[in-house]
Amino acid sequence: MLIGVGQSDPDKNQQKSPSQGGALTNARAGGGSANTQVILPRHRAAVERFFVRPAAPVKKN
């Protein structure tokens, strides 16, 4: 199927084939779950420090 870019309006009479889908074609609908990793207690503090967001700076006038 030829696809191009042009300055004129697309041909409205030309029938395009519908999307064939992709990786999610046969995926089930629903609330999937994430694959979580067990964090050992000795590493928990380091992981928490990694994800801490610094406080926003206070603007002074």
C-alpha positions, 0 to 999 in steps of 0.5 A: 500500500502506497502512502504519501504526503502532498499538499492537496486533499486526500482522494475521498473515493479511494477506499483504505483498508482498516487497521490490522492491529498490532501487538495488542490484537488478541490482548484481553481487556481488563486490569492487568498487573505489573510484574513487581520485584521483591526488594530485600530489607537491606536494599529498601532504604537505597531504593526509597532514596532513589525515588525521593523527589526533591522539594520544589524551591521556594520563590523569594520576592 
